[in-house]
Amino acid sequence: MALCEHLSQTGDPPANTPDGCEECLSTGSPWVHLRRCLECGHIGCCDSSPNKHATKHHHATGHPVIQSFEPGESWRWCYVDSTMG
């Protein structure tokens, strides 16, 4: 099986908001875990969070790959190919 081309072509942009989910910070909403978009640095909350901003960001922008933004975690996920890297 070939490696997902999106995972192999990711960047490493700085986090736009290193202190939490961009949208949740602006509305005061809680989140569970954080994800960083590897195309633009957007920080969004995970799908276990009430607002699922990381996935909403993918649907709005088409940016394919996120990375866990949790301390000690470095896994990545491609929304397009439903592949972890």
PyMOL Python script that loads the backbone (N, CA, C, O; Angstrom):
from pymol import cmd

cmd.read_pdbstr("""\
ATOM      1  N   MET A   1       0.842  -1.179   0.000  1.00  0.00           N
ATOM      2  CA  MET A   1       0.000   0.000   0.000  1.00  0.00           C
ATOM      3  C   MET A   1       0.892   1.249   0.000  1.00  0.00           C
ATOM      4  O   MET A   1       1.822   1.350   0.801  1.00  0.00           O
ATOM      5  N   ALA A   2       0.612   2.176  -0.881  1.00  0.00           N
ATOM      6  CA  ALA A   2       1.404   3.403  -0.993  1.00  0.00           C
ATOM      7  C   ALA A   2       1.049   4.379   0.119  1.00  0.00           C
ATOM      8  O   ALA A   2      -0.088   4.428   0.588  1.00  0.00           O
ATOM      9  N   LEU A   3       2.033   5.145   0.523  1.00  0.00           N
ATOM     10  CA  LEU A   3       1.822   6.173   1.530  1.00  0.00           C
ATOM     11  C   LEU A   3       0.930   7.270   0.954  1.00  0.00           C
ATOM     12  O   LEU A   3       1.070   7.626  -0.216  1.00  0.00           O
ATOM     13  N   CYS A   4       0.045   7.791   1.734  1.00  0.00           N
ATOM     14  CA  CYS A   4      -0.822   8.889   1.317  1.00  0.00           C
ATOM     15  C   CYS A   4       0.033  10.061   0.861  1.00  0.00           C
ATOM     16  O   CYS A   4       0.920  10.503   1.592  1.00  0.00           O
ATOM     17  N   GLU A   5      -0.222  10.562  -0.330  1.00  0.00           N
ATOM     18  CA  GLU A   5       0.579  11.678  -0.840  1.00  0.00           C
ATOM     19  C   GLU A   5       0.403  12.943  -0.014  1.00  0.00           C
ATOM     20  O   GLU A   5       1.325  13.756   0.059  1.00  0.00           O
ATOM     21  N   HIS A   6      -0.748  13.129   0.606  1.00  0.00           N
ATOM     22  CA  HIS A   6      -0.962  14.317   1.439  1.00  0.00           C
ATOM     23  C   HIS A   6      -0.066  14.292   2.673  1.00  0.00           C
ATOM     24  O   HIS A   6       0.513  15.309   3.055  1.00  0.00           O
ATOM     25  N   LEU A   7       0.042  13.098   3.301  1.00  0.00           N
ATOM     26  CA  LEU A   7       0.881  12.973   4.490  1.00  0.00           C
ATOM     27  C   LEU A   7       2.348  13.204   4.165  1.00  0.00           C
ATOM     28  O   LEU A   7       3.092  13.742   4.986  1.00  0.00           O
ATOM     29  N   SER A   8       2.767  12.799   2.970  1.00  0.00           N
ATOM     30  CA  SER A   8       4.176  12.948   2.603  1.00  0.00           C
ATOM     31  C   SER A   8       4.521  14.364   2.145  1.00  0.00           C
ATOM     32  O   SER A   8       5.697  14.696   1.990  1.00  0.00           O
ATOM     33  N   GLN A   9       3.502  15.202   1.929  1.00  0.00           N
ATOM     34  CA  GLN A   9       3.749  16.559   1.437  1.00  0.00           C
ATOM     35  C   GLN A   9       3.344  17.640   2.436  1.00  0.00           C
ATOM     36  O   GLN A   9       3.138  18.790   2.045  1.00  0.00           O
ATOM     37  N   THR A  10       3.226  17.295   3.704  1.00  0.00           N
ATOM     38  CA  THR A  10       2.780  18.279   4.696  1.00  0.00           C
ATOM     39  C   THR A  10       3.872  19.282   5.030  1.00  0.00           C
ATOM     40  O   THR A  10       5.065  19.012   4.893  1.00  0.00           O
ATOM     41  N   GLY A  11       3.421  20.447   5.471  1.00  0.00           N
ATOM     42  CA  GLY A  11       4.337  21.462   5.956  1.00  0.00           C
ATOM     43  C   GLY A  11       4.416  21.399   7.477  1.00  0.00           C
ATOM     44  O   GLY A  11       3.969  20.436   8.100  1.00  0.00           O
ATOM     45  N   ASP A  12       4.988  22.434   8.053  1.00  0.00           N
ATOM     46  CA  ASP A  12       5.107  22.525   9.510  1.00  0.00           C
ATOM     47  C   ASP A  12       4.878  23.971   9.940  1.00  0.00           C
ATOM     48  O   ASP A  12       5.762  24.595  10.527  1.00  0.00           O
ATOM     49  N   PRO A  13       3.684  24.506   9.645  1.00  0.00           N
ATOM     50  CA  PRO A  13       3.424  25.904   9.974  1.00  0.00           C
ATOM     51  C   PRO A  13       3.309  26.124  11.479  1.00  0.00           C
ATOM     52  O   PRO A  13       2.891  25.222  12.206  1.00  0.00           O
ATOM     53  N   PRO A  14       3.675  27.313  11.952  1.00  0.00           N
ATOM     54  CA  PRO A  14       3.495  27.597  13.375  1.00  0.00           C
ATOM     55  C   PRO A  14       2.003  27.648  13.727  1.00  0.00           C
ATOM     56  O   PRO A  14       1.164  27.967  12.884  1.00  0.00           O
ATOM     57  N   ALA A  15       1.698  27.335  14.962  1.00  0.00           N
ATOM     58  CA  ALA A  15       0.314  27.371  15.429  1.00  0.00           C
ATOM     59  C   ALA A  15      -0.199  28.808  15.436  1.00  0.00           C
ATOM     60  O   ALA A  15       0.472  29.710  15.937  1.00  0.00           O
ATOM     61  N   ASN A  16      -1.382  29.016  14.883  1.00  0.00           N
ATOM     62  CA  ASN A  16      -1.991  30.350  14.886  1.00  0.00           C
ATOM     63  C   ASN A  16      -2.338  30.805  16.299  1.00  0.00           C
ATOM     64  O   ASN A  16      -2.161  31.973  16.644  1.00  0.00           O
ATOM     65  N   THR A  17      -2.831  29.880  17.109  1.00  0.00           N
ATOM     66  CA  THR A  17      -3.199  30.183  18.502  1.00  0.00           C
ATOM     67  C   THR A  17      -2.675  29.062  19.387  1.00  0.00           C
ATOM     68  O   THR A  17      -3.367  28.062  19.577  1.00  0.00           O
ATOM     69  N   PRO A  18      -1.472  29.202  19.931  1.00  0.00           N
ATOM     70  CA  PRO A  18      -0.874  28.117  20.710  1.00  0.00           C
ATOM     71  C   PRO A  18      -1.578  27.814  22.028  1.00  0.00           C
ATOM     72  O   PRO A  18      -1.240  26.833  22.690  1.00  0.00           O
ATOM     73  N   ASP A  19      -2.545  28.633  22.420  1.00  0.00           N
ATOM     74  CA  ASP A  19      -3.222  28.441  23.703  1.00  0.00           C
ATOM     75  C   ASP A  19      -4.566  27.743  23.608  1.00  0.00           C
ATOM     76  O   ASP A  19      -5.225  27.553  24.631  1.00  0.00           O
ATOM     77  N   GLY A  20      -5.001  27.347  22.393  1.00  0.00           N
ATOM     78  CA  GLY A  20      -6.282  26.661  22.283  1.00  0.00           C
ATOM     79  C   GLY A  20      -6.916  26.787  20.920  1.00  0.00           C
ATOM     80  O   GLY A  20      -6.354  27.388  20.004  1.00  0.00           O
ATOM     81  N   CYS A  21      -8.098  26.211  20.800  1.00  0.00           N
ATOM     82  CA  CYS A  21      -8.878  26.248  19.562  1.00  0.00           C
ATOM     83  C   CYS A  21      -9.232  27.693  19.225  1.00  0.00           C
ATOM     84  O   CYS A  21      -9.760  28.426  20.062  1.00  0.00           O
ATOM     85  N   GLU A  22      -8.937  28.091  17.996  1.00  0.00           N
ATOM     86  CA  GLU A  22      -9.177  29.482  17.584  1.00  0.00           C
ATOM     87  C   GLU A  22     -10.627  29.905  17.797  1.00  0.00           C
ATOM     88  O   GLU A  22     -10.893  30.947  18.397  1.00  0.00           O
ATOM     89  N   GLU A  23     -11.553  29.102  17.309  1.00  0.00           N
ATOM     90  CA  GLU A  23     -12.969  29.474  17.399  1.00  0.00           C
ATOM     91  C   GLU A  23     -13.486  29.377  18.831  1.00  0.00           C
ATOM     92  O   GLU A  23     -14.238  30.242  19.279  1.00  0.00           O
ATOM     93  N   CYS A  24     -13.087  28.330  19.549  1.00  0.00           N
ATOM     94  CA  CYS A  24     -13.547  28.171  20.936  1.00  0.00           C
ATOM     95  C   CYS A  24     -13.029  29.298  21.833  1.00  0.00           C
ATOM     96  O   CYS A  24     -13.740  29.763  22.723  1.00  0.00           O
ATOM     97  N   LEU A  25     -11.795  29.734  21.597  1.00  0.00           N
ATOM     98  CA  LEU A  25     -11.265  30.857  22.373  1.00  0.00           C
ATOM     99  C   LEU A  25     -12.092  32.115  22.152  1.00  0.00           C
ATOM    100  O   LEU A  25     -12.313  32.893  23.080  1.00  0.00           O
ATOM    101  N   SER A  26     -12.550  32.312  20.910  1.00  0.00           N
ATOM    102  CA  SER A  26     -13.311  33.534  20.623  1.00  0.00           C
ATOM    103  C   SER A  26     -14.740  33.482  21.153  1.00  0.00           C
ATOM    104  O   SER A  26     -15.348  34.523  21.398  1.00  0.00           O
ATOM    105  N   THR A  27     -15.284  32.269  21.333  1.00  0.00           N
ATOM    106  CA  THR A  27     -16.665  32.150  21.822  1.00  0.00           C
ATOM    107  C   THR A  27     -16.768  31.706  23.274  1.00  0.00           C
ATOM    108  O   THR A  27     -17.851  31.744  23.858  1.00  0.00           O
ATOM    109  N   GLY A  28     -15.650  31.285  23.861  1.00  0.00           N
ATOM    110  CA  GLY A  28     -15.671  30.805  25.235  1.00  0.00           C
ATOM    111  C   GLY A  28     -16.134  29.364  25.364  1.00  0.00           C
ATOM    112  O   GLY A  28     -16.482  28.925  26.461  1.00  0.00           O
ATOM    113  N   SER A  29     -16.144  28.626  24.273  1.00  0.00           N
ATOM    114  CA  SER A  29     -16.578  27.222  24.296  1.00  0.00           C
ATOM    115  C   SER A  29     -15.448  26.315  24.789  1.00  0.00           C
ATOM    116  O   SER A  29     -14.273  26.641  24.617  1.00  0.00           O
ATOM    117  N   PRO A  30     -15.795  25.188  25.397  1.00  0.00           N
ATOM    118  CA  PRO A  30     -14.770  24.241  25.841  1.00  0.00           C
ATOM    119  C   PRO A  30     -14.327  23.333  24.692  1.00  0.00           C
ATOM    120  O   PRO A  30     -15.021  23.209  23.683  1.00  0.00           O
ATOM    121  N   TRP A  31     -13.170  22.707  24.859  1.00  0.00           N
ATOM    122  CA  TRP A  31     -12.704  21.698  23.904  1.00  0.00           C
ATOM    123  C   TRP A  31     -12.099  20.548  24.684  1.00  0.00           C
ATOM    124  O   TRP A  31     -11.822  20.662  25.878  1.00  0.00           O
ATOM    125  N   VAL A  32     -11.897  19.421  23.979  1.00  0.00           N
ATOM    126  CA  VAL A  32     -11.317  18.228  24.604  1.00  0.00           C
ATOM    127  C   VAL A  32      -9.842  18.120  24.224  1.00  0.00           C
ATOM    128  O   VAL A  32      -8.973  18.145  25.096  1.00  0.00           O
ATOM    129  N   HIS A  33      -9.556  18.001  22.929  1.00  0.00           N
ATOM    130  CA  HIS A  33      -8.182  17.914  22.425  1.00  0.00           C
ATOM    131  C   HIS A  33      -8.022  18.870  21.256  1.00  0.00           C
ATOM    132  O   HIS A  33      -9.001  19.303  20.649  1.00  0.00           O
ATOM    133  N   LEU A  34      -6.770  19.192  20.951  1.00  0.00           N
ATOM    134  CA  LEU A  34      -6.485  20.158  19.891  1.00  0.00           C
ATOM    135  C   LEU A  34      -5.777  19.508  18.713  1.00  0.00           C
ATOM    136  O   LEU A  34      -5.017  18.554  18.876  1.00  0.00           O
ATOM    137  N   ARG A  35      -6.039  20.043  17.518  1.00  0.00           N
ATOM    138  CA  ARG A  35      -5.434  19.583  16.281  1.00  0.00           C
ATOM    139  C   ARG A  35      -4.905  20.796  15.509  1.00  0.00           C
ATOM    140  O   ARG A  35      -5.537  21.852  15.486  1.00  0.00           O
ATOM    141  N   ARG A  36      -3.725  20.629  14.871  1.00  0.00           N
ATOM    142  CA  ARG A  36      -3.121  21.715  14.079  1.00  0.00           C
ATOM    143  C   ARG A  36      -3.188  21.356  12.601  1.00  0.00           C
ATOM    144  O   ARG A  36      -2.778  20.266  12.202  1.00  0.00           O
ATOM    145  N   CYS A  37      -3.701  22.266  11.798  1.00  0.00           N
ATOM    146  CA  CYS A  37      -3.714  22.099  10.348  1.00  0.00           C
ATOM    147  C   CYS A  37      -2.281  22.255   9.842  1.00  0.00           C
ATOM    148  O   CYS A  37      -1.617  23.248  10.141  1.00  0.00           O
ATOM    149  N   LEU A  38      -1.807  21.274   9.076  1.00  0.00           N
ATOM    150  CA  LEU A  38      -0.432  21.322   8.602  1.00  0.00           C
ATOM    151  C   LEU A  38      -0.278  22.087   7.303  1.00  0.00           C
ATOM    152  O   LEU A  38       0.793  22.081   6.695  1.00  0.00           O
ATOM    153  N   GLU A  39      -1.346  22.748   6.877  1.00  0.00           N
ATOM    154  CA  GLU A  39      -1.247  23.643   5.723  1.00  0.00           C
ATOM    155  C   GLU A  39      -1.152  25.103   6.162  1.00  0.00           C
ATOM    156  O   GLU A  39      -0.371  25.872   5.602  1.00  0.00           O
ATOM    157  N   CYS A  40      -1.950  25.486   7.169  1.00  0.00           N
ATOM    158  CA  CYS A  40      -2.000  26.910   7.528  1.00  0.00           C
ATOM    159  C   CYS A  40      -1.752  27.197   9.015  1.00  0.00           C
ATOM    160  O   CYS A  40      -1.631  28.363   9.389  1.00  0.00           O
ATOM    161  N   GLY A  41      -1.673  26.174   9.871  1.00  0.00           N
ATOM    162  CA  GLY A  41      -1.430  26.398  11.289  1.00  0.00           C
ATOM    163  C   GLY A  41      -2.669  26.628  12.133  1.00  0.00           C
ATOM    164  O   GLY A  41      -2.561  26.910  13.326  1.00  0.00           O
ATOM    165  N   HIS A  42      -3.857  26.510  11.525  1.00  0.00           N
ATOM    166  CA  HIS A  42      -5.099  26.664  12.283  1.00  0.00           C
ATOM    167  C   HIS A  42      -5.133  25.647  13.419  1.00  0.00           C
ATOM    168  O   HIS A  42      -4.813  24.477  13.212  1.00  0.00           O
ATOM    169  N   ILE A  43      -5.514  26.080  14.605  1.00  0.00           N
ATOM    170  CA  ILE A  43      -5.699  25.183  15.738  1.00  0.00           C
ATOM    171  C   ILE A  43      -7.192  25.021  15.958  1.00  0.00           C
ATOM    172  O   ILE A  43      -7.906  25.991  16.214  1.00  0.00           O
ATOM    173  N   GLY A  44      -7.656  23.776  15.854  1.00  0.00           N
ATOM    174  CA  GLY A  44      -9.065  23.479  16.033  1.00  0.00           C
ATOM    175  C   GLY A  44      -9.255  22.361  17.034  1.00  0.00           C
ATOM    176  O   GLY A  44      -8.324  21.613  17.331  1.00  0.00           O
ATOM    177  N   CYS A  45     -10.462  22.253  17.551  1.00  0.00           N
ATOM    178  CA  CYS A  45     -10.769  21.208  18.517  1.00  0.00           C
ATOM    179  C   CYS A  45     -11.145  19.914  17.805  1.00  0.00           C
ATOM    180  O   CYS A  45     -11.610  19.930  16.665  1.00  0.00           O
ATOM    181  N   CYS A  46     -10.937  18.795  18.494  1.00  0.00           N
ATOM    182  CA  CYS A  46     -11.147  17.465  17.928  1.00  0.00           C
ATOM    183  C   CYS A  46     -12.636  17.125  17.817  1.00  0.00           C
ATOM    184  O   CYS A  46     -13.500  17.879  18.266  1.00  0.00           O
ATOM    185  N   ASP A  47     -12.908  15.972  17.208  1.00  0.00           N
ATOM    186  CA  ASP A  47     -14.288  15.531  17.031  1.00  0.00           C
ATOM    187  C   ASP A  47     -14.956  15.059  18.320  1.00  0.00           C
ATOM    188  O   ASP A  47     -16.165  14.832  18.332  1.00  0.00           O
ATOM    189  N   SER A  48     -14.200  14.907  19.399  1.00  0.00           N
ATOM    190  CA  SER A  48     -14.799  14.616  20.708  1.00  0.00           C
ATOM    191  C   SER A  48     -15.243  15.895  21.407  1.00  0.00           C
ATOM    192  O   SER A  48     -15.927  15.845  22.430  1.00  0.00           O
ATOM    193  N   SER A  49     -14.853  17.040  20.855  1.00  0.00           N
ATOM    194  CA  SER A  49     -15.244  18.342  21.404  1.00  0.00           C
ATOM    195  C   SER A  49     -16.619  18.721  20.869  1.00  0.00           C
ATOM    196  O   SER A  49     -17.003  18.258  19.794  1.00  0.00           O
ATOM    197  N   PRO A  50     -17.367  19.547  21.587  1.00  0.00           N
ATOM    198  CA  PRO A  50     -18.721  19.905  21.152  1.00  0.00           C
ATOM    199  C   PRO A  50     -18.796  20.526  19.750  1.00  0.00           C
ATOM    200  O   PRO A  50     -19.757  20.286  19.019  1.00  0.00           O
ATOM    201  N   ASN A  51     -17.789  21.319  19.374  1.00  0.00           N
ATOM    202  CA  ASN A  51     -17.890  22.066  18.114  1.00  0.00           C
ATOM    203  C   ASN A  51     -17.102  21.486  16.945  1.00  0.00           C
ATOM    204  O   ASN A  51     -17.326  21.902  15.809  1.00  0.00           O
ATOM    205  N   LYS A  52     -16.201  20.557  17.171  1.00  0.00           N
ATOM    206  CA  LYS A  52     -15.473  19.850  16.106  1.00  0.00           C
ATOM    207  C   LYS A  52     -14.846  20.801  15.095  1.00  0.00           C
ATOM    208  O   LYS A  52     -14.980  20.602  13.888  1.00  0.00           O
ATOM    209  N   HIS A  53     -14.161  21.838  15.584  1.00  0.00           N
ATOM    210  CA  HIS A  53     -13.645  22.875  14.698  1.00  0.00           C
ATOM    211  C   HIS A  53     -12.535  22.421  13.754  1.00  0.00           C
ATOM    212  O   HIS A  53     -12.394  22.991  12.672  1.00  0.00           O
ATOM    213  N   ALA A  54     -11.747  21.419  14.123  1.00  0.00           N
ATOM    214  CA  ALA A  54     -10.703  20.949  13.207  1.00  0.00           C
ATOM    215  C   ALA A  54     -11.329  20.354  11.948  1.00  0.00           C
ATOM    216  O   ALA A  54     -10.890  20.650  10.836  1.00  0.00           O
ATOM    217  N   THR A  55     -12.342  19.527  12.115  1.00  0.00           N
ATOM    218  CA  THR A  55     -13.025  18.934  10.961  1.00  0.00           C
ATOM    219  C   THR A  55     -13.775  20.001  10.167  1.00  0.00           C
ATOM    220  O   THR A  55     -13.780  19.965   8.937  1.00  0.00           O
ATOM    221  N   LYS A  56     -14.402  20.938  10.852  1.00  0.00           N
ATOM    222  CA  LYS A  56     -15.098  22.031  10.162  1.00  0.00           C
ATOM    223  C   LYS A  56     -14.111  22.852   9.336  1.00  0.00           C
ATOM    224  O   LYS A  56     -14.441  23.301   8.238  1.00  0.00           O
ATOM    225  N   HIS A  57     -12.899  23.050   9.861  1.00  0.00           N
ATOM    226  CA  HIS A  57     -11.858  23.774   9.122  1.00  0.00           C
ATOM    227  C   HIS A  57     -11.502  23.014   7.842  1.00  0.00           C
ATOM    228  O   HIS A  57     -11.372  23.619   6.778  1.00  0.00           O
ATOM    229  N   HIS A  58     -11.344  21.701   7.939  1.00  0.00           N
ATOM    230  CA  HIS A  58     -11.050  20.895   6.745  1.00  0.00           C
ATOM    231  C   HIS A  58     -12.155  21.056   5.705  1.00  0.00           C
ATOM    232  O   HIS A  58     -11.867  21.275   4.528  1.00  0.00           O
ATOM    233  N   HIS A  59     -13.424  20.950   6.129  1.00  0.00           N
ATOM    234  CA  HIS A  59     -14.531  21.063   5.178  1.00  0.00           C
ATOM    235  C   HIS A  59     -14.601  22.451   4.543  1.00  0.00           C
ATOM    236  O   HIS A  59     -14.967  22.574   3.374  1.00  0.00           O
ATOM    237  N   ALA A  60     -14.264  23.475   5.282  1.00  0.00           N
ATOM    238  CA  ALA A  60     -14.325  24.850   4.766  1.00  0.00           C
ATOM    239  C   ALA A  60     -13.160  25.183   3.836  1.00  0.00           C
ATOM    240  O   ALA A  60     -13.316  25.963   2.897  1.00  0.00           O
ATOM    241  N   THR A  61     -12.001  24.595   4.095  1.00  0.00           N
ATOM    242  CA  THR A  61     -10.793  24.977   3.348  1.00  0.00           C
ATOM    243  C   THR A  61     -10.271  23.912   2.390  1.00  0.00           C
ATOM    244  O   THR A  61      -9.589  24.232   1.416  1.00  0.00           O
ATOM    245  N   GLY A  62     -10.587  22.651   2.663  1.00  0.00           N
ATOM    246  CA  GLY A  62     -10.026  21.561   1.885  1.00  0.00           C
ATOM    247  C   GLY A  62      -8.615  21.180   2.305  1.00  0.00           C
ATOM    248  O   GLY A  62      -7.998  20.314   1.685  1.00  0.00           O
ATOM    249  N   HIS A  63      -8.096  21.815   3.350  1.00  0.00           N
ATOM    250  CA  HIS A  63      -6.765  21.463   3.839  1.00  0.00           C
ATOM    251  C   HIS A  63      -6.820  20.014   4.338  1.00  0.00           C
ATOM    252  O   HIS A  63      -7.645  19.689   5.192  1.00  0.00           O
ATOM    253  N   PRO A  64      -5.950  19.144   3.813  1.00  0.00           N
ATOM    254  CA  PRO A  64      -6.141  17.711   4.034  1.00  0.00           C
ATOM    255  C   PRO A  64      -5.594  17.108   5.325  1.00  0.00           C
ATOM    256  O   PRO A  64      -6.138  16.109   5.796  1.00  0.00           O
ATOM    257  N   VAL A  65      -4.544  17.673   5.915  1.00  0.00           N
ATOM    258  CA  VAL A  65      -3.860  16.971   7.001  1.00  0.00           C
ATOM    259  C   VAL A  65      -3.816  17.794   8.285  1.00  0.00           C
ATOM    260  O   VAL A  65      -3.502  18.984   8.277  1.00  0.00           O
ATOM    261  N   ILE A  66      -4.142  17.116   9.395  1.00  0.00           N
ATOM    262  CA  ILE A  66      -3.988  17.701  10.726  1.00  0.00           C
ATOM    263  C   ILE A  66      -2.968  16.884  11.494  1.00  0.00           C
ATOM    264  O   ILE A  66      -2.666  15.742  11.146  1.00  0.00           O
ATOM    265  N   GLN A  67      -2.449  17.491  12.540  1.00  0.00           N
ATOM    266  CA  GLN A  67      -1.553  16.805  13.464  1.00  0.00           C
ATOM    267  C   GLN A  67      -2.070  17.067  14.870  1.00  0.00           C
ATOM    268  O   GLN A  67      -2.588  18.145  15.160  1.00  0.00           O
ATOM    269  N   SER A  68      -1.925  16.071  15.742  1.00  0.00           N
ATOM    270  CA  SER A  68      -2.304  16.289  17.131  1.00  0.00           C
ATOM    271  C   SER A  68      -1.511  17.480  17.668  1.00  0.00           C
ATOM    272  O   SER A  68      -0.319  17.614  17.393  1.00  0.00           O
ATOM    273  N   PHE A  69      -2.168  18.329  18.425  1.00  0.00           N
ATOM    274  CA  PHE A  69      -1.511  19.469  19.054  1.00  0.00           C
ATOM    275  C   PHE A  69      -1.487  19.268  20.564  1.00  0.00           C
ATOM    276  O   PHE A  69      -1.466  20.224  21.338  1.00  0.00           O
ATOM    277  N   GLU A  70      -1.491  17.993  20.962  1.00  0.00           N
ATOM    278  CA  GLU A  70      -1.426  17.621  22.369  1.00  0.00           C
ATOM    279  C   GLU A  70       0.030  17.334  22.737  1.00  0.00           C
ATOM    280  O   GLU A  70       0.757  16.745  21.937  1.00  0.00           O
ATOM    281  N   PRO A  71       0.465  17.735  23.923  1.00  0.00           N
ATOM    282  CA  PRO A  71       1.844  17.448  24.349  1.00  0.00           C
ATOM    283  C   PRO A  71       2.155  15.949  24.289  1.00  0.00           C
ATOM    284  O   PRO A  71       1.373  15.122  24.757  1.00  0.00           O
ATOM    285  N   GLY A  72       3.304  15.620  23.706  1.00  0.00           N
ATOM    286  CA  GLY A  72       3.745  14.241  23.623  1.00  0.00           C
ATOM    287  C   GLY A  72       3.157  13.432  22.485  1.00  0.00           C
ATOM    288  O   GLY A  72       3.505  12.262  22.327  1.00  0.00           O
ATOM    289  N   GLU A  73       2.273  14.020  21.686  1.00  0.00           N
ATOM    290  CA  GLU A  73       1.675  13.320  20.550  1.00  0.00           C
ATOM    291  C   GLU A  73       2.147  13.942  19.244  1.00  0.00           C
ATOM    292  O   GLU A  73       2.244  15.164  19.135  1.00  0.00           O
ATOM    293  N   SER A  74       2.442  13.107  18.254  1.00  0.00           N
ATOM    294  CA  SER A  74       2.900  13.644  16.968  1.00  0.00           C
ATOM    295  C   SER A  74       2.193  13.007  15.781  1.00  0.00           C
ATOM    296  O   SER A  74       2.607  13.220  14.642  1.00  0.00           O
ATOM    297  N   TRP A  75       1.135  12.228  16.015  1.00  0.00           N
ATOM    298  CA  TRP A  75       0.447  11.584  14.901  1.00  0.00           C
ATOM    299  C   TRP A  75      -0.228  12.604  13.992  1.00  0.00           C
ATOM    300  O   TRP A  75      -0.577  13.708  14.410  1.00  0.00           O
ATOM    301  N   ARG A  76      -0.400  12.204  12.751  1.00  0.00           N
ATOM    302  CA  ARG A  76      -1.066  13.040  11.746  1.00  0.00           C
ATOM    303  C   ARG A  76      -2.229  12.258  11.134  1.00  0.00           C
ATOM    304  O   ARG A  76      -2.223  11.027  11.131  1.00  0.00           O
ATOM    305  N   TRP A  77      -3.228  12.982  10.615  1.00  0.00           N
ATOM    306  CA  TRP A  77      -4.406  12.369  10.013  1.00  0.00           C
ATOM    307  C   TRP A  77      -4.726  13.097   8.714  1.00  0.00           C
ATOM    308  O   TRP A  77      -4.786  14.326   8.666  1.00  0.00           O
ATOM    309  N   CYS A  78      -4.932  12.302   7.658  1.00  0.00           N
ATOM    310  CA  CYS A  78      -5.367  12.857   6.376  1.00  0.00           C
ATOM    311  C   CYS A  78      -6.866  12.643   6.240  1.00  0.00           C
ATOM    312  O   CYS A  78      -7.336  11.506   6.209  1.00  0.00           O
ATOM    313  N   TYR A  79      -7.614  13.734   6.160  1.00  0.00           N
ATOM    314  CA  TYR A  79      -9.058  13.644   5.990  1.00  0.00           C
ATOM    315  C   TYR A  79      -9.414  13.057   4.634  1.00  0.00           C
ATOM    316  O   TYR A  79     -10.375  12.294   4.532  1.00  0.00           O
ATOM    317  N   VAL A  80      -8.666  13.393   3.594  1.00  0.00           N
ATOM    318  CA  VAL A  80      -8.977  12.977   2.230  1.00  0.00           C
ATOM    319  C   VAL A  80      -8.894  11.458   2.087  1.00  0.00           C
ATOM    320  O   VAL A  80      -9.798  10.826   1.538  1.00  0.00           O
ATOM    321  N   ASP A  81      -7.801  10.880   2.587  1.00  0.00           N
ATOM    322  CA  ASP A  81      -7.568   9.445   2.416  1.00  0.00           C
ATOM    323  C   ASP A  81      -7.894   8.624   3.663  1.00  0.00           C
ATOM    324  O   ASP A  81      -7.677   7.412   3.676  1.00  0.00           O
ATOM    325  N   SER A  82      -8.415   9.272   4.717  1.00  0.00           N
ATOM    326  CA  SER A  82      -8.718   8.594   5.990  1.00  0.00           C
ATOM    327  C   SER A  82      -7.554   7.716   6.430  1.00  0.00           C
ATOM    328  O   SER A  82      -7.705   6.530   6.722  1.00  0.00           O
ATOM    329  N   THR A  83      -6.371   8.361   6.464  1.00  0.00           N
ATOM    330  CA  THR A  83      -5.146   7.650   6.768  1.00  0.00           C
ATOM    331  C   THR A  83      -4.388   8.358   7.879  1.00  0.00           C
ATOM    332  O   THR A  83      -4.298   9.585   7.912  1.00  0.00           O
ATOM    333  N   MET A  84      -3.844   7.553   8.792  1.00  0.00           N
ATOM    334  CA  MET A  84      -3.024   8.099   9.867  1.00  0.00           C
ATOM    335  C   MET A  84      -1.558   7.937   9.495  1.00  0.00           C
ATOM    336  O   MET A  84      -1.164   6.952   8.871  1.00  0.00           O
ATOM    337  N   GLY A  85      -0.767   8.913   9.887  1.00  0.00           N
ATOM    338  CA  GLY A  85       0.655   8.837   9.584  1.00  0.00           C
ATOM    339  C   GLY A  85       1.492   9.284  10.752  1.00  0.00           C
ATOM    340  O   GLY A  85       2.720   9.283  10.668  1.00  0.00           O
TER     341      GLY A  85
END
""", "prot")
cmd.dss("prot")
cmd.show_as("cartoon", "prot")
cmd.util.cbc("prot")
cmd.orient("prot")
